[in-house]
Amino acid sequence: MKTSFIATGDSFITRHVAEEGYDGFEELKALISRHDVRFANLEMTFHRSEGYPAASSGGTWAMTDPSMLDDMLRYGFNLFNTANNHSGDYGQGGVSATIRHVEERGMTFAGTGNTLQEASAACYLETPNARVALIGLTSSLDPAAIAGGQGSTVGGRPGLNPLRFRTVHHVNAEHFEMVKDLARVTKANAKEDYSIKTGYSLPYPEGTFPLGKLNFALTDGPEWNETIPDKRDMKRTLDEIAEAKRQADVVLVSVHSHEMPGDDPAVCCEFLETFAHECIDAGATAIIGHGPHVLRGIELYHGGVIFYSLGNFIFQTETVAKQPFDAFYGKGLPQETKVGAYMDMRSKNGTRGYAVQEDIWRAVAASWELEDGKLTGVTLYPITLGQHERRSVKGIPKLSRDRATLEHLARLSEPYGTKIEIEDGVGRIVLP
């Protein structure tokens, strides 16, 4: 039995699709709709100020009218992730309100919940030939946005399903002593040192030393930086994959991750690769990555497929309707500043930031098929978001058939041993 899938990246939607659609809308909708499973990441909170703005945001405080969910459904999507760095932009109230508006429309989603148990649970989509499970997580987050577990005496907390990680900087003896000197001069470890002194914390393990929130380890080999998935989050996810395998035919994992090991957002961190591999080994068939707003490579791994980032799908950040006090205060602007003027100032009238980064404005929709649980094909459809269009139409997705986008993705995928053949404006991954 065959099941077809299509997945897109981040949908930061702040404007309705015109009643008549737009040039390219019907073509894109037709592509999406001919698949059994049709995934999108909801990179927004959907409510009418039904929560308080959080002290910090995912960049822009992301709130849009709940009716924008109807526009997402117009594209044909039927499976959604809600866990990302904007999930907590309007606190627990915003999380719960978004969940309510999504559920009112009968949308199948994963990644947030009114407790950690709900946020980390798989959702299930019924298709003609397969029952499909989705688990949603994000590694890019404010700790205040993490869902709290339901206890035996105290209730849980609305929030997102987290994928936390730890970074360890492996340095030589000279740099290790420099870290100790800096700690002595800056008193960066004073709080933790006091906790050790009073018995609340254990001494630093031999060969390791912190500098505030940074972790260092002594090495006699090459210096390197290691990122490691949080054991609790990893176990919780693997346990949920095991349960989903019992209850469904196919398990998908959606993971939102902005983190990068250097200054290139197209390169992902080691912890994300480790996480994706363990999920496939546990029984997931595809990992759908998004978050950095650019494309990342694709990896074929142990019979599964890992899309480390599909880029954006809808990217309408400059036409968000409202921003809270903190947004204007943080930029030294008067509170009566209009949002459009705020966006002009932030991008210096479109001369800096995302507006001038070509890779932000190209993406792909990834299509694949499973037959009797085996991956039988992966096809990539390039999308353009109109980088040089005026603000009122910028960020609207159209199929582009752009060879340069596919060649760029092919180069990003080469380190994973993945080969992409390009013909007639689409890419096809060569399966082993």
C-alpha positions in Angstrom: 0.0 0.0 0.0 1.3 3.5 -0.9 1.1 6.6 1.1 2.2 10.0 -0.2 3.6 12.9 1.9 4.4 16.5 1.3 6.0 18.9 3.9 6.8 22.6 3.9 8.8 24.8 6.3 7.9 27.8 8.4 4.5 29.5 7.9 4.7 33.0 9.5 1.3 34.1 8.1 -0.1 37.6 8.8 -2.2 38.3 5.7 -5.2 36.5 4.2 -5.1 34.8 0.8 -7.2 36.8 -1.5 -10.7 35.4 -2.1 -9.8 34.7 -5.7 -6.4 33.4 -4.7 -3.3 34.8 -6.5 -1.1 34.0 -9.5 0.4 30.6 -8.6 -2.0 29.8 -5.7 -4.0 27.1 -7.5 -0.9 25.4 -8.8 0.6 25.2 -5.4 -2.7 24.1 -3.8 -3.0 21.4 -6.4 0.5 20.1 -5.7 -0.2 20.0 -1.9 -3.7 18.5 -2.2 -2.7 15.5 -4.2 -0.8 14.0 -1.3 -2.3 11.9 1.5 -0.3 13.7 4.3 0.2 17.4 4.0 2.4 19.1 6.6 3.1 22.7 7.6 4.8 24.3 10.6 2.6 27.0 12.2 5.2 29.7 13.1 2.6 31.9 14.9 0.3 32.1 17.8 -3.3 32.4 16.6 -5.6 34.4 18.9 -6.9 37.9 19.6 -4.7 39.0 22.4 -5.9 36.1 24.5 -2.6 36.0 26.4 -0.1 38.4 27.9 3.0 39.3 25.8 6.0 37.4 27.2 9.0 39.2 28.6 11.0 37.9 25.6 9.9 36.8 22.2 11.1 34.6 19.4 12.3 37.7 17.6 9.0 39.3 16.6 6.0 38.8 19.0 4.1 36.5 16.7 0.4 36.8 16.9 -2.1 36.7 14.1 -5.9 36.5 13.8 -7.2 32.9 14.3 -9.0 33.2 10.9 -5.5 32.9 9.3 -5.8 29.2 10.2 -8.6 29.0 7.5 -6.1 30.3 5.0 -3.6 27.5 5.9 -6.4 25.0 5.3 -7.1 26.6 1.9 -3.7 25.5 0.8 -4.7 21.9 1.6 -2.6 21.1 4.6 -4.0 18.5 7.1 -1.1 18.0 9.6 0.6 20.8 11.7 3.4 21.5 14.1 2.9 24.2 16.8 6.2 23.9 18.7 8.6 26.6 17.8 10.4 29.6 19.2 7.3 31.8 18.9 4.9 29.4 20.7 5.3 31.2 24.0 5.3 34.8 22.6 2.1 35.5 24.5 2.6 33.3 27.5 0.5 30.3 28.6 -2.6 32.2 27.7 -1.5 32.5 24.1 -0.6 28.8 24.0 -4.0 27.7 25.3 -5.9 30.1 23.0 -4.0 28.9 19.9 -4.7 25.3 20.9 -8.4 26.1 21.2 -8.6 27.9 17.9 -6.8 25.1 16.1 -9.0 22.4 17.7 -12.2 24.3 16.8 -11.3 23.8 13.2 -10.6 20.1 13.6 -6.9 20.5 12.7 -4.5 17.7 13.6 -1.4 19.1 15.4 1.4 18.3 17.7 4.0 20.2 19.7 2.1 22.2 22.3 -0.4 21.3 24.9 -1.9 22.4 28.2 0.5 20.0 30.0 3.8 18.5 29.1 2.1 15.2 28.6 -0.2 16.7 26.0 2.6 18.7 24.3 4.9 15.7 23.9 2.1 13.3 22.7 1.8 12.2 19.1 -1.2 13.3 17.1 -2.8 10.9 14.6 -4.0 11.5 11.1 -6.2 9.0 9.3 -5.4 8.5 5.6 -6.8 6.0 3.1 -3.9 3.6 3.4 -2.1 4.4 6.6 -2.6 5.9 10.1 0.2 8.5 10.5 1.5 9.8 13.8 3.3 13.2 14.3 5.5 14.3 17.3 6.5 17.9 17.4 9.4 19.5 19.3 11.6 22.6 19.3 15.1 23.2 20.4 14.8 27.0 19.9 12.9 28.3 22.9 12.6 30.5 25.9 12.6 28.3 29.1 9.4 30.0 30.2 7.6 28.6 27.2 8.2 24.9 28.1 5.1 23.0 29.1 4.9 21.7 32.7 4.0 18.2 33.5 0.7 17.2 35.3 1.6 16.1 38.8 -0.3 14.1 41.4 -1.1 17.2 43.5 -0.4 20.2 41.2 -1.7 20.8 37.7 0.5 21.1 34.6 1.5 24.3 32.6 0.5 25.1 29.0 3.6 25.3 26.7 5.7 23.5 24.1 7.5 20.2 23.9 11.2 21.0 24.3 14.4 19.5 22.8 17.0 20.9 25.1 20.7 20.4 24.6 24.1 20.9 26.3 27.2 22.4 24.7 30.7 21.4 25.9 33.8 23.2 24.6 36.7 20.8 24.5 39.9 22.9 24.9 43.6 22.3 25.5 45.5 22.8 28.8 46.4 26.4 28.0 42.8 27.5 27.3 41.5 25.4 30.2 43.7 27.4 32.6 42.5 30.6 30.9 38.9 29.6 31.7 39.8 29.1 35.3 41.5 32.5 35.4 38.5 34.2 33.9 36.2 32.5 36.4 38.4 33.8 39.2 38.5 37.4 37.9 34.8 37.6 36.9 33.3 35.6 39.7 31.1 34.0 37.0 30.9 30.7 39.0 30.2 32.3 42.4 26.6 31.2 42.7 27.4 27.6 41.7 30.5 27.5 43.9 28.3 28.6 46.9 25.9 25.8 46.0 28.7 23.3 46.0 30.0 24.7 49.3 26.6 24.3 51.0 26.1 20.8 49.6 23.3 21.5 47.2 25.5 20.7 44.1 28.2 18.2 43.4 31.8 19.3 42.7 32.8 19.8 39.1 33.8 16.5 37.5 37.5 16.0 37.0 38.7 17.6 33.8 35.7 19.9 33.5 35.1 23.5 34.5 32.2 25.9 33.9 32.4 29.6 33.1 28.9 30.8 34.0 26.6 28.9 31.7 29.5 27.8 29.5 30.9 24.3 29.9 34.5 23.4 29.3 36.4 20.0 29.2 40.1 19.4 29.1 41.3 17.6 26.0 44.8 16.5 24.9 43.6 16.2 21.3 42.1 18.7 18.8 39.9 21.4 20.3 36.2 21.1 19.3 32.7 22.0 20.4 30.2 19.3 21.2 26.4 19.6 21.5 24.4 16.8 23.2 20.7 16.3 23.3 19.1 16.5 26.8 18.7 12.9 28.0 15.2 13.5 29.5 13.9 15.1 26.3 15.5 12.3 24.2 14.0 9.5 26.3 10.6 11.2 26.3 10.6 11.4 22.5 11.9 7.9 21.9 9.2 6.5 24.3 6.5 8.4 22.4 7.9 7.1 19.1 7.6 3.5 20.5 4.0 4.2 21.5 3.2 5.8 18.2 4.6 2.7 16.4 2.1 0.6 18.3 -0.8 2.8 17.4 0.1 3.9 13.8 1.7 2.7 10.6 4.0 5.7 10.1 5.7 8.0 12.6 6.9 11.5 11.6 8.9 13.8 13.9 8.8 17.6 13.4 11.7 19.5 15.0 12.2 23.3 15.0 15.9 24.3 15.4 17.6 27.6 14.7 20.9 26.6 16.4 24.1 26.5 14.3 27.7 25.6 15.3 29.2 28.7 13.6 28.0 31.7 11.7 26.3 29.8 8.8 22.6 29.1 9.5 22.6 26.4 6.7 24.7 24.2 9.0 23.0 22.4 11.8 24.4 21.4 15.2 25.6 18.0 16.1 22.9 17.5 18.7 20.2 17.8 16.0 21.9 15.1 13.8 22.2 12.9 16.9 18.5 13.4 17.7 17.4 12.7 14.2 19.4 9.5 13.9 18.1 8.2 17.2 14.5 8.9 16.2 14.9 7.0 12.9 16.6 4.1 14.7 13.6 4.1 17.1 11.1 3.7 14.3 10.4 7.2 12.8 10.4 7.2 9.0 11.0 11.0 8.4 12.3 13.9 10.3 10.8 17.3 9.2 13.1 20.1 10.1 12.5 23.9 10.0 13.5 26.9 12.0 16.6 28.7 10.6 14.6 30.3 7.8 17.0 28.8 5.3 17.5 25.5 3.6 19.6 22.8 5.2 20.8 19.5 3.8 18.9 16.3 3.4 20.1 13.0 4.7 19.0 9.4 3.9 19.6 7.4 7.0 18.8 3.7 7.8 15.8 3.7 5.4 14.4 7.0 6.6 14.8 10.6 5.3 15.9 13.6 7.3 15.0 17.1 6.1 17.2 19.3 8.3 15.4 22.4 7.2 12.9 23.1 4.4 13.2 26.9 4.8 10.2 29.1 4.8 6.8 28.5 3.3 5.0 31.8 4.2 7.1 34.6 5.4 5.1 37.7 6.2 6.9 39.0 9.3 6.8 42.7 8.3 3.0 42.8 8.2 2.3 41.5 11.7 -0.7 43.6 13.0 0.5 44.4 16.5 3.6 44.5 18.7 3.7 45.0 22.5 5.3 47.7 24.6 8.5 45.7 24.9 9.1 45.7 21.1 9.1 49.5 20.9 10.8 50.0 24.3 13.7 47.7 23.3 14.4 49.8 20.2 14.1 53.2 22.0 10.9 54.1 20.1 7.9 55.9 21.4 4.8 53.8 22.1 2.7 55.5 19.5 5.0 54.2 16.8 3.1 52.3 14.1 4.1 48.7 13.3 5.0 49.6 9.7 7.4 52.4 10.9 8.9 50.0 13.4 9.6 47.5 10.6 11.2 50.2 8.5 13.5 51.1 11.4 14.4 47.5 12.2 15.4 46.8 8.6 16.7 50.3 7.8 14.1 50.5 5.0 14.9 47.0 3.7 18.7 47.4 3.5 19.7 45.0 6.3 18.6 41.8 7.9 16.3 39.2 6.3 15.3 41.6 3.5 18.7 41.4 1.8 19.5 37.7 2.4 18.7 35.7 -0.7 18.6 32.3 1.0 15.8 33.4 3.3 13.4 33.8 0.3 13.8 30.4 -1.4 12.7 27.1 -0.1 11.3 23.7 -1.1 8.3 21.6 -0.6 9.4 18.1 -0.1 7.3 15.2 -1.4 8.0 11.5 -0.7 6.2 8.1 -0.9 6.2 5.0 1.3 5.2 1.7 -0.1 4.7 -1.1 2.5 6.8 1.1 4.9 9.7 1.5 2.4 10.8 4.9 1.1 10.3 4.7 -2.7 10.9 8.3 -3.9 11.7 11.9 -2.8 10.9 14.9 -5.0 11.7 18.5 -4.2 9.7 21.4 -5.5 11.5 24.8 -5.3 9.5 27.8 -3.9 10.0 31.5 -4.2 8.7 34.0 -1.6 9.2 37.2 -3.7 12.2 38.7 -2.0 12.2 41.9 -4.1 8.4 42.4 -4.1 6.7 45.2 -2.2 5.9 44.5 1.4 2.2 44.0 0.8 2.8 40.9 -1.3 6.3 39.8 -0.1 6.4 36.4 1.6 3.6 34.7 -0.5 4.7 31.3 -1.7 4.8 30.3 -5.4 6.4 27.3 -7.2 9.5 28.7 -8.9 11.1 25.8 -10.8 14.3 27.5 -9.9 17.3 25.4 -10.7 19.6 27.6 -8.6 17.6 26.7 -5.4 17.9 23.0 -6.2 21.6 23.2 -6.9 22.1 25.1 -3.6 20.2 22.3 -1.8 22.2 19.7 -3.6 25.5 21.3 -2.3 24.1 21.4 1.2 23.2 17.7 1.0 26.5 16.5 -0.4 28.2 16.1 3.1 25.4 13.6 4.0 26.2 11.6 0.8 22.8 12.6 -0.7 22.7 13.1 -4.5 19.9 15.2 -6.1 19.2 15.0 -9.8 17.5 18.1 -11.3 15.2 18.0 -14.3 12.3 20.2 -15.5 12.5 22.4 -12.4 12.2 19.7 -9.8 14.8 17.7 -7.8 14.8 14.0 -7.2 16.9 12.3 -4.6 18.8 9.2 -5.8 17.8 6.4 -3.5 20.3 3.6 -2.6 
